[in-house]
Amino acid sequence: MKLLLAIVQPTKLNAVREALERIGVRRLTVCDAQGYGRQRGQTATYRGIEYKVNMLRKLALEIWVDDDVLEGAIEVILSASRTGSEGNIGDGKIFVLPTEQALTTEGVVGPSAL
């Protein structure tokens, strides 16, 4: 079992969630996040005054997947989170982390119970 940490634009949440559901992935946590990468922020205007926004709003998705659907999950996240045909800077990133065990208040559970 792996944990996918996907950073995506907020407007792409429903598309990613629906794409994951189509391939049978139903373990998902969504967290608000802020950050910057190559975009290094952007300029915005409020009441006629221009200012720089250094931290851009994103969503961090924590997705637990079985090893046999890992590659498929990565592909659907990539395709659903792109803002253009090739993707653009700021579309996000995906990190793949090993998951050795999960703990609940009842104790250690297997991957199928996550």
PyMOL commands that set and color helices and strands:
alter all, ss='L'
color gray80, all
select helices_A, chain A and resi 10-22+67-81+111-113
alter helices_A, ss='H'
color red, helices_A
select strands_A, chain A and resi 2-8+28-35+42-46+49-53+56-65+92-98+102-104+107-109
alter strands_A, ss='S'
color yellow, strands_A
deselect
rebuild
show_as cartoon
